[in-house]
Amino acid sequence: MARACRGDLAYHSAVQGIEDLLIQHRCPRAGPTAQPRLQPQGTLSGDSCLYEKGFFTREGRTPEYLHCGVFGDPHVRTFNNDFHTCAVQGAWPLVDNEYLYIQATSSSMRAGTHTTALTKITIIFKNWRQCIDQQLYQAELDNVPAAFADGSVWSGERRGHHSLLVTSQSPGRHAEIRAAHIGTLLVVRQSGRSLSLSLRSPRRIVAAFGPEQDLQLCVWGCPASQRLNTRLPPPTSSPLPAAAAHAHCAALLPAQDVYYQACVFDLIATGDLNASSSAVAALQDAQSMISDTHRVHLPPAASAPPAATPHTLLPLLLLSMLGTLTGT
């Protein structure tokens, strides 16, 4: 796949739609049409539309969950617990696996600076067996709908359960999406003048991707050339003194971890005290999505790691290869 296509929502939507039509109409796969990707068949078993129940039946335990959070300038907490602040603009894939595609769009907030913010989040739940047909969710700044793009709030009813369900605590600014068929929870919200996304998903779902799906900010983090160091002042003049930013964030985030660091960075970059709300909400999501409380607060060193090393990514790579083998 050409790298230019990897952040193109129209491309991903078209590919998935073509695959669905080929299957539905039993079209021959020979000839000029592209071969559709084979969906992994070994990941879900038992009640295939209730991932957690099926996993417990097979394994006798609950799945191992991973967390990714994207918020603020934007800052990315990866599934591997690395923490990056990105200077990226435009559309970038956060997640791209066999079940789920999530794309975030960052836009410049101040001319002549690196200050950016998430202004659009697009989520595609890919067609999966008898559980769901492809479903699209889109949120934009000042419009976080409590429904999918087609106006529905649920999809895939089977045995009295919905495979997909959207709820909201604050329509227009918050949406929570539960995807029972893949055991995944997503929270989209607007905090200040930016959007944010928090995600909890089983390790085996996160790892269900092929070698061509190698651009995922939630897996690999920001490209090295696009990373900013939050321990240094943002490269911009700010009407808000650094001391005031530190004092404001310390009152909201007593632990001086990466969330505190991101809060200070965003306040200085924007000069807007309301920008602190994104770091506070991201920490609250992490606390609710990460079962081990000792892993919630990342030390500041996690915000400026070297490029991902093989040993940190090996488990995901091995699971990805295993999923490919079992799907053939």
Sequence and secondary structure as in RCSB ss.txt:
>XXXX:A:sequence
MARACRGDLAYHSAVQGIEDLLIQHRCPRAGPTAQPRLQPQGTLSGDSCLYEKGFFTREGRTPEYLHCGVFGDPH
VRTFNNDFHTCAVQGAWPLVDNEYLYIQATSSSMRAGTHTTALTKITIIFKNWRQCIDQQLYQAELDNVPAAFAD
GSVWSGERRGHHSLLVTSQSPGRHAEIRAAHIGTLLVVRQSGRSLSLSLRSPRRIVAAFGPEQDLQLCVWGCPAS
QRLNTRLPPPTSSPLPAAAAHAHCAALLPAQDVYYQACVFDLIATGDLNASSSAVAALQDAQSMISDTHRVHLPP
AASAPPAATPHTLLPLLLLSMLGTLTGT
>XXXX:A:secstr
  GGGTT HHHHHHHHHHHHHHHHTT    SSS       SSS  SSTT HHHHHHHHHSS   EEEEEEETTTE
EE TTS EEEE   EEEEEEESSSEEEEEEEEESSTTS  EEEEEEEEEE  BTTTB  EEEEEETTBB SS TT
S SEEEEETTEEEEEEE SSTBBEEEEEEGGGTEEEEEEEETTEEEEEEEEEHHHHT   TT    HHHH S GG
GEE TTS  SS  SS HHHHHHHHHHH  S SHHHHHHHHHHHHH  GGGHHHHHHHHHHHHHH S GGGTS  G
GGGS  S  HHHHHHHHHHHHHHHHHT 
